[in-house]
Amino acid sequence: MKTPRLLDLVKPEVLSLTAYRAEEPRPDLIKLDANESPFPLPEELRRELRHALDQVAVHRYPDPKEDRLRSVLAAQLQVAPGALVLGNGSDELIQLLLLATSGPGTTILAPVPTFSMYELIARAQGLRFEGVPLGSRFKLDLPRLIETIERRDPKVIFLATPNNPTGGVLSEAEICKILAVAPGLVVVDEAYGPYAGRTMLPHLVDQERLVILSSLSKIGLAGLRIGYLVAHPALTAELEKVRLPFNLNAFSQAAAAVLLNHQEWIDAGVREVVRERARVMNHLVALPGVEAFPSAANFILFRTTPPGNDVFEAVLGQGVLVRNLGSVPGLQNCLRVTVGTKAENDRFLDALTKALR
């Protein structure tokens, strides 16, 4: 029997994918490309964190049930601990959810453009991904979405609100209409929810097919890589069967449990970003050659009349890194900027103004 070539051993679905690419951090750049919080921990929280990490038994496995962190999160979200599943970022939870619910031939659906990992993870598992294009200025085309749901019978629907990379939000009424026609799970991804000031969590009481997905990464704790999923306990019990043991390391568990008890610091950072978002948006809409799209997240998507690649390189040449989205279908000449500190935002606006000249 002929020995197969190395790459013949890789699934065709994986061979056809392009890996998710994140820019490597460079200390010489103002980094406004990854939707992180711009605010480092104050010294008093650093001291408390160092003390907590000193107590971690590195020679032991982490708590497999993540009881302490689970209790802190459950209390903040006002849900039962059994309604939570914790993951190594929300990416792992997307993977886990599809692994537990969807098999060959299953359709996964989402409005597009949206978070790329929904499609990447679905296709890597041999699932069909159906993207439903957003309408004018990236608003949801609800009739088209509902028609596609009824025609394609998706097992899982992902709704990011606020949506990455467009920044738009779905109304509660729109989500409820989707829930009314959806044959499977409806996953509302609220990773950027704190910046929008809204959540679908209260609807979990009467919507058993609703799943809320979120993350600590966007509110100042990105380095911990902790995501969480909230759903009906009957579903989370099944998801726990396929969650890998010890998926959250002991340092992240300990750090998150401490820092989440300082909600006032997190809330202050969110409020400052929301204020700066409005200021940056006002500047962008006044710039000739720029079309900025409304955002309820901690970033702003904008399209430039000059070629987006040229603008990206010109801004980068001035020491500011934003996200170039021009290769994404529907986002030609689009760039996305994370809202940073006032000083960082001023540097970005100055660099963009010069680039447009």
ZASETOR-355617 format. One record per residue (C-alpha): residue number from 1; z, y, x. Coordinates in steps of 0.1 Angstrom, whole numbers, plus 5000, padded with zeros to 4 digits. Layout:
N
<mivex n="NUM" zz="Z" yy="Y" xx="X"/>
...
END
This chain:
357
<mivex n="1" zz="5000" yy="5000" xx="5000"/>
<mivex n="2" zz="4991" yy="5034" xx="5013"/>
<mivex n="3" zz="5020" yy="5056" xx="5023"/>
<mivex n="4" zz="5019" yy="5088" xx="5003"/>
<mivex n="5" zz="5018" yy="5122" xx="5020"/>
<mivex n="6" zz="5051" yy="5141" xx="5021"/>
<mivex n="7" zz="5042" yy="5166" xx="4994"/>
<mivex n="8" zz="5029" yy="5138" xx="4972"/>
<mivex n="9" zz="5065" yy="5130" xx="4967"/>
<mivex n="10" zz="5073" yy="5163" xx="4951"/>
<mivex n="11" zz="5068" yy="5168" xx="4913"/>
<mivex n="12" zz="5036" yy="5186" xx="4904"/>
<mivex n="13" zz="5056" yy="5210" xx="4883"/>
<mivex n="14" zz="5076" yy="5221" xx="4914"/>
<mivex n="15" zz="5045" yy="5223" xx="4936"/>
<mivex n="16" zz="5029" yy="5248" xx="4912"/>
<mivex n="17" zz="5059" yy="5271" xx="4913"/>
<mivex n="18" zz="5066" yy="5302" xx="4934"/>
<mivex n="19" zz="5101" yy="5304" xx="4947"/>
<mivex n="20" zz="5123" yy="5332" xx="4936"/>
<mivex n="21" zz="5124" yy="5358" xx="4964"/>
<mivex n="22" zz="5153" yy="5381" xx="4971"/>
<mivex n="23" zz="5151" yy="5407" xx="4998"/>
<mivex n="24" zz="5173" yy="5402" xx="5029"/>
<mivex n="25" zz="5199" yy="5429" xx="5032"/>
<mivex n="26" zz="5192" yy="5456" xx="5058"/>
<mivex n="27" zz="5220" yy="5480" xx="5068"/>
<mivex n="28" zz="5194" yy="5507" xx="5075"/>
<mivex n="29" zz="5182" yy="5508" xx="5038"/>
<mivex n="30" zz="5197" yy="5523" xx="5007"/>
<mivex n="31" zz="5195" yy="5491" xx="4986"/>
<mivex n="32" zz="5185" yy="5498" xx="4950"/>
<mivex n="33" zz="5165" yy="5466" xx="4943"/>
<mivex n="34" zz="5190" yy="5440" xx="4930"/>
<mivex n="35" zz="5209" yy="5455" xx="4901"/>
<mivex n="36" zz="5242" yy="5453" xx="4919"/>
<mivex n="37" zz="5272" yy="5476" xx="4913"/>
<mivex n="38" zz="5272" yy="5503" xx="4941"/>
<mivex n="39" zz="5310" yy="5505" xx="4942"/>
<mivex n="40" zz="5330" yy="5486" xx="4968"/>
<mivex n="41" zz="5366" yy="5475" xx="4962"/>
<mivex n="42" zz="5392" yy="5502" xx="4968"/>
<mivex n="43" zz="5417" yy="5494" xx="4995"/>
<mivex n="44" zz="5446" yy="5485" xx="4972"/>
<mivex n="45" zz="5425" yy="5458" xx="4955"/>
<mivex n="46" zz="5413" yy="5446" xx="4989"/>
<mivex n="47" zz="5449" yy="5441" xx="4999"/>
<mivex n="48" zz="5457" yy="5422" xx="4967"/>
<mivex n="49" zz="5425" yy="5401" xx="4972"/>
<mivex n="50" zz="5434" yy="5392" xx="5008"/>
<mivex n="51" zz="5468" yy="5380" xx="4997"/>
<mivex n="52" zz="5453" yy="5358" xx="4970"/>
<mivex n="53" zz="5428" yy="5343" xx="4994"/>
<mivex n="54" zz="5455" yy="5336" xx="5019"/>
<mivex n="55" zz="5470" yy="5312" xx="4993"/>
<mivex n="56" zz="5438" yy="5291" xx="4990"/>
<mivex n="57" zz="5441" yy="5256" xx="5003"/>
<mivex n="58" zz="5408" yy="5253" xx="5021"/>
<mivex n="59" zz="5414" yy="5216" xx="5029"/>
<mivex n="60" zz="5416" yy="5207" xx="4992"/>
<mivex n="61" zz="5388" yy="5207" xx="4966"/>
<mivex n="62" zz="5389" yy="5236" xx="4942"/>
<mivex n="63" zz="5403" yy="5233" xx="4907"/>
<mivex n="64" zz="5377" yy="5212" xx="4889"/>
<mivex n="65" zz="5386" yy="5226" xx="4855"/>
<mivex n="66" zz="5388" yy="5262" xx="4868"/>
<mivex n="67" zz="5419" yy="5266" xx="4845"/>
<mivex n="68" zz="5433" yy="5299" xx="4859"/>
<mivex n="69" zz="5399" yy="5317" xx="4859"/>
<mivex n="70" zz="5390" yy="5302" xx="4825"/>
<mivex n="71" zz="5422" yy="5314" xx="4810"/>
<mivex n="72" zz="5417" yy="5350" xx="4823"/>
<mivex n="73" zz="5381" yy="5351" xx="4810"/>
<mivex n="74" zz="5390" yy="5335" xx="4777"/>
<mivex n="75" zz="5418" yy="5361" xx="4771"/>
<mivex n="76" zz="5394" yy="5390" xx="4779"/>
<mivex n="77" zz="5366" yy="5377" xx="4757"/>
<mivex n="78" zz="5391" yy="5366" xx="4730"/>
<mivex n="79" zz="5376" yy="5331" xx="4728"/>
<mivex n="80" zz="5392" yy="5297" xx="4732"/>
<mivex n="81" zz="5391" yy="5283" xx="4767"/>
<mivex n="82" zz="5372" yy="5253" xx="4754"/>
<mivex n="83" zz="5343" yy="5276" xx="4744"/>
<mivex n="84" zz="5336" yy="5285" xx="4780"/>
<mivex n="85" zz="5315" yy="5269" xx="4807"/>
<mivex n="86" zz="5316" yy="5284" xx="4842"/>
<mivex n="87" zz="5288" yy="5283" xx="4866"/>
<mivex n="88" zz="5276" yy="5293" xx="4901"/>
<mivex n="89" zz="5259" yy="5323" xx="4887"/>
<mivex n="90" zz="5242" yy="5323" xx="4853"/>
<mivex n="91" zz="5212" yy="5306" xx="4870"/>
<mivex n="92" zz="5231" yy="5274" xx="4873"/>
<mivex n="93" zz="5241" yy="5276" xx="4836"/>
<mivex n="94" zz="5205" yy="5281" xx="4825"/>
<mivex n="95" zz="5196" yy="5250" xx="4845"/>
<mivex n="96" zz="5226" yy="5230" xx="4831"/>
<mivex n="97" zz="5218" yy="5241" xx="4795"/>
<mivex n="98" zz="5182" yy="5229" xx="4797"/>
<mivex n="99" zz="5191" yy="5197" xx="4815"/>
<mivex n="100" zz="5215" yy="5188" xx="4787"/>
<mivex n="101" zz="5193" yy="5198" xx="4757"/>
<mivex n="102" zz="5156" yy="5195" xx="4766"/>
<mivex n="103" zz="5134" yy="5167" xx="4776"/>
<mivex n="104" zz="5097" yy="5161" xx="4783"/>
<mivex n="105" zz="5074" yy="5180" xx="4759"/>
<mivex n="106" zz="5101" yy="5204" xx="4749"/>
<mivex n="107" zz="5092" yy="5241" xx="4744"/>
<mivex n="108" zz="5114" yy="5269" xx="4758"/>
<mivex n="109" zz="5106" yy="5303" xx="4745"/>
<mivex n="110" zz="5113" yy="5339" xx="4755"/>
<mivex n="111" zz="5099" yy="5374" xx="4751"/>
<mivex n="112" zz="5081" yy="5384" xx="4783"/>
<mivex n="113" zz="5083" yy="5400" xx="4808"/>
<mivex n="114" zz="5119" yy="5389" xx="4813"/>
<mivex n="115" zz="5143" yy="5373" xx="4837"/>
<mivex n="116" zz="5120" yy="5350" xx="4858"/>
<mivex n="117" zz="5145" yy="5321" xx="4861"/>
<mivex n="118" zz="5141" yy="5311" xx="4825"/>
<mivex n="119" zz="5105" yy="5301" xx="4832"/>
<mivex n="120" zz="5110" yy="5288" xx="4867"/>
<mivex n="121" zz="5139" yy="5265" xx="4857"/>
<mivex n="122" zz="5121" yy="5253" xx="4826"/>
<mivex n="123" zz="5089" yy="5244" xx="4844"/>
<mivex n="124" zz="5108" yy="5228" xx="4873"/>
<mivex n="125" zz="5122" yy="5204" xx="4848"/>
<mivex n="126" zz="5088" yy="5196" xx="4833"/>
<mivex n="127" zz="5093" yy="5216" xx="4801"/>
<mivex n="128" zz="5068" yy="5239" xx="4784"/>
<mivex n="129" zz="5075" yy="5276" xx="4787"/>
<mivex n="130" zz="5061" yy="5299" xx="4760"/>
<mivex n="131" zz="5062" yy="5336" xx="4768"/>
<mivex n="132" zz="5058" yy="5360" xx="4738"/>
<mivex n="133" zz="5045" yy="5394" xx="4751"/>
<mivex n="134" zz="5066" yy="5424" xx="4743"/>
<mivex n="135" zz="5050" yy="5452" xx="4723"/>
<mivex n="136" zz="5043" yy="5488" xx="4730"/>
<mivex n="137" zz="5066" yy="5503" xx="4757"/>
<mivex n="138" zz="5082" yy="5469" xx="4760"/>
<mivex n="139" zz="5098" yy="5468" xx="4725"/>
<mivex n="140" zz="5102" yy="5435" xx="4708"/>
<mivex n="141" zz="5073" yy="5424" xx="4686"/>
<mivex n="142" zz="5095" yy="5406" xx="4661"/>
<mivex n="143" zz="5068" yy="5394" xx="4637"/>
<mivex n="144" zz="5048" yy="5379" xx="4666"/>
<mivex n="145" zz="5080" yy="5363" xx="4680"/>
<mivex n="146" zz="5089" yy="5348" xx="4647"/>
<mivex n="147" zz="5054" yy="5335" xx="4641"/>
<mivex n="148" zz="5054" yy="5318" xx="4676"/>
<mivex n="149" zz="5088" yy="5303" xx="4669"/>
<mivex n="150" zz="5076" yy="5288" xx="4636"/>
<mivex n="151" zz="5044" yy="5275" xx="4653"/>
<mivex n="152" zz="5059" yy="5262" xx="4686"/>
<mivex n="153" zz="5092" yy="5248" xx="4674"/>
<mivex n="154" zz="5112" yy="5257" xx="4706"/>
<mivex n="155" zz="5143" yy="5238" xx="4715"/>
<mivex n="156" zz="5158" yy="5269" xx="4733"/>
<mivex n="157" zz="5151" yy="5306" xx="4729"/>
<mivex n="158" zz="5162" yy="5330" xx="4756"/>
<mivex n="159" zz="5169" yy="5366" xx="4746"/>
<mivex n="160" zz="5180" yy="5389" xx="4774"/>
<mivex n="161" zz="5196" yy="5421" xx="4760"/>
<mivex n="162" zz="5195" yy="5444" xx="4779"/>
<mivex n="163" zz="5164" yy="5428" xx="4792"/>
<mivex n="164" zz="5156" yy="5425" xx="4829"/>
<mivex n="165" zz="5133" yy="5441" xx="4841"/>
<mivex n="166" zz="5125" yy="5464" xx="4812"/>
<mivex n="167" zz="5160" yy="5476" xx="4803"/>
<mivex n="168" zz="5154" yy="5473" xx="4765"/>
<mivex n="169" zz="5179" yy="5460" xx="4740"/>
<mivex n="170" zz="5176" yy="5440" xx="4709"/>
<mivex n="171" zz="5195" yy="5450" xx="4677"/>
<mivex n="172" zz="5221" yy="5428" xx="4661"/>
<mivex n="173" zz="5198" yy="5426" xx="4630"/>
<mivex n="174" zz="5168" yy="5414" xx="4652"/>
<mivex n="175" zz="5189" yy="5387" xx="4668"/>
<mivex n="176" zz="5202" yy="5375" xx="4634"/>
<mivex n="177" zz="5166" yy="5373" xx="4621"/>
<mivex n="178" zz="5157" yy="5351" xx="4651"/>
<mivex n="179" zz="5187" yy="5329" xx="4645"/>
<mivex n="180" zz="5177" yy="5325" xx="4609"/>
<mivex n="181" zz="5143" yy="5310" xx="4618"/>
<mivex n="182" zz="5151" yy="5293" xx="4652"/>
<mivex n="183" zz="5151" yy="5255" xx="4650"/>
<mivex n="184" zz="5172" yy="5251" xx="4682"/>
<mivex n="185" zz="5196" yy="5271" xx="4704"/>
<mivex n="186" zz="5193" yy="5309" xx="4707"/>
<mivex n="187" zz="5207" yy="5320" xx="4741"/>
<mivex n="188" zz="5216" yy="5357" xx="4742"/>
<mivex n="189" zz="5218" yy="5367" xx="4778"/>
<mivex n="190" zz="5243" yy="5396" xx="4781"/>
<mivex n="191" zz="5244" yy="5399" xx="4819"/>
<mivex n="192" zz="5239" yy="5436" xx="4816"/>
<mivex n="193" zz="5259" yy="5439" xx="4783"/>
<mivex n="194" zz="5287" yy="5461" xx="4797"/>
<mivex n="195" zz="5262" yy="5489" xx="4804"/>
<mivex n="196" zz="5249" yy="5487" xx="4768"/>
<mivex n="197" zz="5283" yy="5486" xx="4751"/>
<mivex n="198" zz="5274" yy="5458" xx="4727"/>
<mivex n="199" zz="5278" yy="5420" xx="4724"/>
<mivex n="200" zz="5270" yy="5392" xx="4700"/>
<mivex n="201" zz="5303" yy="5374" xx="4707"/>
<mivex n="202" zz="5317" yy="5380" xx="4672"/>
<mivex n="203" zz="5288" yy="5361" xx="4657"/>
<mivex n="204" zz="5299" yy="5329" xx="4674"/>
<mivex n="205" zz="5323" yy="5323" xx="4645"/>
<mivex n="206" zz="5295" yy="5317" xx="4620"/>
<mivex n="207" zz="5265" yy="5309" xx="4642"/>
<mivex n="208" zz="5270" yy="5275" xx="4658"/>
<mivex n="209" zz="5236" yy="5275" xx="4675"/>
<mivex n="210" zz="5242" yy="5308" xx="4692"/>
<mivex n="211" zz="5250" yy="5307" xx="4729"/>
<mivex n="212" zz="5262" yy="5338" xx="4749"/>
<mivex n="213" zz="5253" yy="5339" xx="4786"/>
<mivex n="214" zz="5268" yy="5364" xx="4810"/>
<mivex n="215" zz="5278" yy="5371" xx="4846"/>
<mivex n="216" zz="5303" yy="5389" xx="4868"/>
<mivex n="217" zz="5275" yy="5398" xx="4892"/>
<mivex n="218" zz="5264" yy="5431" xx="4876"/>
<mivex n="219" zz="5299" yy="5447" xx="4873"/>
<mivex n="220" zz="5309" yy="5447" xx="4909"/>
<mivex n="221" zz="5315" yy="5410" xx="4918"/>
<mivex n="222" zz="5280" yy="5398" xx="4928"/>
<mivex n="223" zz="5293" yy="5382" xx="4960"/>
<mivex n="224" zz="5314" yy="5357" xx="4940"/>
<mivex n="225" zz="5284" yy="5342" xx="4922"/>
<mivex n="226" zz="5302" yy="5335" xx="4889"/>
<mivex n="227" zz="5284" yy="5332" xx="4856"/>
<mivex n="228" zz="5298" yy="5321" xx="4822"/>
<mivex n="229" zz="5285" yy="5306" xx="4790"/>
<mivex n="230" zz="5303" yy="5309" xx="4756"/>
<mivex n="231" zz="5293" yy="5286" xx="4728"/>
<mivex n="232" zz="5306" yy="5263" xx="4701"/>
<mivex n="233" zz="5332" yy="5239" xx="4717"/>
<mivex n="234" zz="5312" yy="5209" xx="4705"/>
<mivex n="235" zz="5283" yy="5221" xx="4726"/>
<mivex n="236" zz="5303" yy="5231" xx="4757"/>
<mivex n="237" zz="5320" yy="5196" xx="4757"/>
<mivex n="238" zz="5285" yy="5181" xx="4761"/>
<mivex n="239" zz="5275" yy="5207" xx="4788"/>
<mivex n="240" zz="5306" yy="5198" xx="4808"/>
<mivex n="241" zz="5293" yy="5162" xx="4811"/>
<mivex n="242" zz="5264" yy="5174" xx="4832"/>
<mivex n="243" zz="5281" yy="5202" xx="4851"/>
<mivex n="244" zz="5285" yy="5192" xx="4887"/>
<mivex n="245" zz="5321" yy="5187" xx="4898"/>
<mivex n="246" zz="5337" yy="5215" xx="4918"/>
<mivex n="247" zz="5307" yy="5238" xx="4912"/>
<mivex n="248" zz="5329" yy="5269" xx="4917"/>
<mivex n="249" zz="5344" yy="5272" xx="4951"/>
<mivex n="250" zz="5381" yy="5279" xx="4955"/>
<mivex n="251" zz="5377" yy="5314" xx="4970"/>
<mivex n="252" zz="5355" yy="5326" xx="4942"/>
<mivex n="253" zz="5379" yy="5313" xx="4916"/>
<mivex n="254" zz="5409" yy="5329" xx="4932"/>
<mivex n="255" zz="5391" yy="5362" xx="4938"/>
<mivex n="256" zz="5377" yy="5365" xx="4902"/>
<mivex n="257" zz="5410" yy="5357" xx="4886"/>
<mivex n="258" zz="5427" yy="5385" xx="4906"/>
<mivex n="259" zz="5399" yy="5411" xx="4901"/>
<mivex n="260" zz="5394" yy="5405" xx="4864"/>
<mivex n="261" zz="5430" yy="5417" xx="4859"/>
<mivex n="262" zz="5418" yy="5451" xx="4871"/>
<mivex n="263" zz="5395" yy="5458" xx="4842"/>
<mivex n="264" zz="5402" yy="5496" xx="4846"/>
<mivex n="265" zz="5383" yy="5495" xx="4880"/>
<mivex n="266" zz="5354" yy="5476" xx="4865"/>
<mivex n="267" zz="5352" yy="5499" xx="4834"/>
<mivex n="268" zz="5353" yy="5530" xx="4856"/>
<mivex n="269" zz="5323" yy="5518" xx="4876"/>
<mivex n="270" zz="5304" yy="5510" xx="4845"/>
<mivex n="271" zz="5311" yy="5545" xx="4830"/>
<mivex n="272" zz="5299" yy="5561" xx="4862"/>
<mivex n="273" zz="5267" yy="5541" xx="4863"/>
<mivex n="274" zz="5260" yy="5550" xx="4827"/>
<mivex n="275" zz="5264" yy="5587" xx="4835"/>
<mivex n="276" zz="5242" yy="5584" xx="4866"/>
<mivex n="277" zz="5216" yy="5564" xx="4846"/>
<mivex n="278" zz="5212" yy="5593" xx="4822"/>
<mivex n="279" zz="5209" yy="5618" xx="4851"/>
<mivex n="280" zz="5183" yy="5598" xx="4869"/>
<mivex n="281" zz="5163" yy="5592" xx="4837"/>
<mivex n="282" zz="5162" yy="5629" xx="4831"/>
<mivex n="283" zz="5147" yy="5635" xx="4865"/>
<mivex n="284" zz="5122" yy="5606" xx="4862"/>
<mivex n="285" zz="5108" yy="5618" xx="4829"/>
<mivex n="286" zz="5102" yy="5652" xx="4843"/>
<mivex n="287" zz="5082" yy="5639" xx="4873"/>
<mivex n="288" zz="5044" yy="5642" xx="4870"/>
<mivex n="289" zz="5028" yy="5607" xx="4875"/>
<mivex n="290" zz="5059" yy="5588" xx="4863"/>
<mivex n="291" zz="5064" yy="5570" xx="4830"/>
<mivex n="292" zz="5100" yy="5559" xx="4827"/>
<mivex n="293" zz="5111" yy="5533" xx="4801"/>
<mivex n="294" zz="5144" yy="5536" xx="4781"/>
<mivex n="295" zz="5172" yy="5514" xx="4796"/>
<mivex n="296" zz="5206" yy="5503" xx="4785"/>
<mivex n="297" zz="5212" yy="5484" xx="4818"/>
<mivex n="298" zz="5222" yy="5495" xx="4853"/>
<mivex n="299" zz="5185" yy="5500" xx="4863"/>
<mivex n="300" zz="5154" yy="5519" xx="4852"/>
<mivex n="301" zz="5119" yy="5506" xx="4850"/>
<mivex n="302" zz="5091" yy="5531" xx="4856"/>
<mivex n="303" zz="5054" yy="5531" xx="4861"/>
<mivex n="304" zz="5035" yy="5554" xx="4885"/>
<mivex n="305" zz="5001" yy="5569" xx="4881"/>
<mivex n="306" zz="4994" yy="5564" xx="4919"/>
<mivex n="307" zz="4992" yy="5528" xx="4928"/>
<mivex n="308" zz="5027" yy="5512" xx="4926"/>
<mivex n="309" zz="5023" yy="5494" xx="4959"/>
<mivex n="310" zz="5016" yy="5527" xx="4977"/>
<mivex n="311" zz="5046" yy="5544" xx="4960"/>
<mivex n="312" zz="5069" yy="5514" xx="4969"/>
<mivex n="313" zz="5058" yy="5516" xx="5006"/>
<mivex n="314" zz="5062" yy="5553" xx="5008"/>
<mivex n="315" zz="5097" yy="5552" xx="4993"/>
<mivex n="316" zz="5106" yy="5523" xx="5016"/>
<mivex n="317" zz="5094" yy="5543" xx="5045"/>
<mivex n="318" zz="5120" yy="5569" xx="5037"/>
<mivex n="319" zz="5148" yy="5543" xx="5038"/>
<mivex n="320" zz="5151" yy="5534" xx="5001"/>
<mivex n="321" zz="5145" yy="5499" xx="4988"/>
<mivex n="322" zz="5135" yy="5495" xx="4951"/>
<mivex n="323" zz="5120" yy="5465" xx="4934"/>
<mivex n="324" zz="5082" yy="5463" xx="4933"/>
<mivex n="325" zz="5072" yy="5445" xx="4901"/>
<mivex n="326" zz="5034" yy="5451" xx="4902"/>
<mivex n="327" zz="5026" yy="5414" xx="4906"/>
<mivex n="328" zz="5043" yy="5405" xx="4873"/>
<mivex n="329" zz="5018" yy="5403" xx="4843"/>
<mivex n="330" zz="5021" yy="5434" xx="4822"/>
<mivex n="331" zz="5040" yy="5453" xx="4849"/>
<mivex n="332" zz="5011" yy="5467" xx="4869"/>
<mivex n="333" zz="5022" yy="5498" xx="4890"/>
<mivex n="334" zz="5058" yy="5493" xx="4879"/>
<mivex n="335" zz="5089" yy="5497" xx="4900"/>
<mivex n="336" zz="5125" yy="5491" xx="4891"/>
<mivex n="337" zz="5154" yy="5511" xx="4906"/>
<mivex n="338" zz="5190" yy="5501" xx="4904"/>
<mivex n="339" zz="5213" yy="5530" xx="4895"/>
<mivex n="340" zz="5235" yy="5536" xx="4926"/>
<mivex n="341" zz="5260" yy="5562" xx="4936"/>
<mivex n="342" zz="5252" yy="5599" xx="4931"/>
<mivex n="343" zz="5243" yy="5602" xx="4967"/>
<mivex n="344" zz="5221" yy="5571" xx="4967"/>
<mivex n="345" zz="5203" yy="5583" xx="4935"/>
<mivex n="346" zz="5196" yy="5617" xx="4950"/>
<mivex n="347" zz="5181" yy="5600" xx="4981"/>
<mivex n="348" zz="5159" yy="5579" xx="4958"/>
<mivex n="349" zz="5148" yy="5608" xx="4937"/>
<mivex n="350" zz="5139" yy="5628" xx="4968"/>
<mivex n="351" zz="5120" yy="5599" xx="4983"/>
<mivex n="352" zz="5101" yy="5593" xx="4951"/>
<mivex n="353" zz="5092" yy="5629" xx="4947"/>
<mivex n="354" zz="5078" yy="5630" xx="4982"/>
<mivex n="355" zz="5060" yy="5597" xx="4977"/>
<mivex n="356" zz="5042" yy="5610" xx="4946"/>
<mivex n="357" zz="5029" yy="5640" xx="4965"/>
END
